[in-house]
Amino acid sequence: MNVRKTDAFIADIERQFQWYLDHAPGDVADRYLDAVAAASRLLGHHPRLGPPGRFTHPRLRDWRFFVVARPFHKHVLFYEITGDDVVLRRAMHGHRDLPRRLLQPPGAA
């Protein structure tokens, strides 16, 4: 399947990458990008690997989720399968108020 990244997904990844650049030692930021890229490729080959999110909001109802590999396993990719595409919608820390945060634009408090 094709993997497409929404602007919101890209913004989420860029924000987290910048946070790692500012706060983490060494090559953590680059390893984060590598882990997200690997997860994205895996979802392209196995789109149903991530379970349904079971969100009740109509915009989120068909979204699935996939946890990024260790040591970034607290970060979650949210995506939707549409036709022949895996559409990566958002990426964020799994300990957030997810239904509310997923509906907000990237960077909202």
Secondary structure, DSSP 4 states (H G I P E B T S, - for coil): -EEEE-HHHHHHHHHHHHHHHHHS-TTHHHHHHHHHHHHHHHHHH-TTSSPB----STTTTT-EEEEPPTTSTTEEEEEEEETTEEEEEEEEETTS-HHHHHHSPTT--
